[in-house]
């Protein structure tokens, strides 16, 4: 075996090709949807994935208001926010948040699956979420991403 056969390939940021994907969230389970989106944003679906490089693609999520949770989870799930003031703990249920701002539900789920460092903060910019079926990114020629079914 030659020494070049055992070398692990590591790509640089300028060697990565970024694509645009459209994901339809209508009828999808929140956690399963978020894990697939995080995988695309991180770039783990690519054969030349490098952990310290932004290898991921841009993801446009449409119909965020139609995402679902199974069983009693829709009534039981709560989101926590602290204002920074004494006694400033704020809680909001999934049903209230999906009605008030459905974009935040998907962003919160996906952000929780991304790295908590400089790379993760850069990757957050690759997620575009819209409550309805329309988005303003037609110029980027996004492709429809078909989520794997079980």
N, C-alpha and C positions, 0 to 999 in steps of 0.2 A: 504494500500500500504506500502511495506517495504521501509526503507530508501535507500537500495541498488538499487531499481528500478528507482530512480530519479537522479542517479549519471551520469554525463557526462563522457564518456570514453575519455581518453587522452593517446595516445600511445607515447612511447619513441622511439628514433632513432634506437635502436638496435632491436626493435620489428617489424620494417617495412621490408617487402619483396619488393625489387626493380626488376621490369621486364624490358625487352628490347622490343621496338616496332619499326616496320618499317612503315613509312608513305610515300606513293607515291604521290608526288605533281603534277604530270602531269595532266594538265587541271583543277586544283583546283583554286578557287578564293583565293587570298593572305590573306585577313583578316579572312575569315572563317577557312581557313587552320591553320593560326597562333593561333587563339583562341582555337582550338581543341588541338594543340600541347602544348600550354601553360597550358591547363587543365591537360593534361597527365603528364607534367613535374612537376607541382605543386602538383599533387596527389589528386585533387578534385573529381576524378572519383571513389575513394575508399571510402567504408563506414566508415572507421576509420580515416578520414582526420583530421589532427590536424594542425592549422594554423602556429604554431611556430616550427614545426618539418618538416624535409625533408621527406615527404611521397611519393614523386613522382617517376616516372619511367624514364628510359632512352629512348630517341626518336631519331631514325635515319631517316632523310628525304632524299629521293632519287628523282632524276629528278627535282631539284630545278630550272633548266633553263626553265622548261615548265610550271611554274606557271603563271596565267593570272590575269588581272584586267578587270573589266567590263566597257563598254562604252568608254568615252574619258579619263578615269582615267590614262591610260598608258601614254598619252601625257602630262597630267597636273601634275601628282605627281612628286615632287622634294624631294631630300634628301639634308640636310644641314650639313655641317661640318665646324668647326672653327679651324684653324691651331694654334691659340694662338698668332699670330702676328697681328699688326695693319693692317686692310684691308684684313685679312686672311679668310674672309667668302668664302666658296666654296659651290657651288650648283651643283647637278647632277640630271638629270631626271631619271625616272624609266627605260626607254628604254636603256639609256646609261649604267646604273648600272647592269641591268639584262644581258646585252651583255658582260660587262667587268668582273663582279664578281657576279654571281647569288646566291652564298651562302650568301652574305651580305644582300640581299633583305629579305630572310626568317629570318635570325638571327635578323635583325633590327626590324621586325614585332613582333617576339616572345619575344624578350627582352623587348619591350615596354609594354608587358602584364604581365611581372613578377614583383614581389616586388622590390622596390629600397632600399634594405638594405643588410645586410650580408647574409641572407638566399637567396635572389635573386641572389647575385653574385655566390653563391655555385650552385644554380639551373642552371645557365648558362652552367655549365660544362656538364650537362646531355643532351644537344642538339648537335647532330652530323649531319651536313648538307653536302650533296654531289650533285654536279651539274648533274652528270650522273646517270645511273641505278646501278652502282656498289658501294659497300662499303666494308671496311675491317673488319667488325664486325661479321663474321659468327661464330666465336668461342663462342659468347655470346648467340647463338641460338635465335635471335630475331623473334618475331611473327608479321605477317602482321596485321596492324590496319586498319579496314575498317571505313572510315569517314562516319558519318551519312549524308544521302542525304535528300534534301528538296523536 
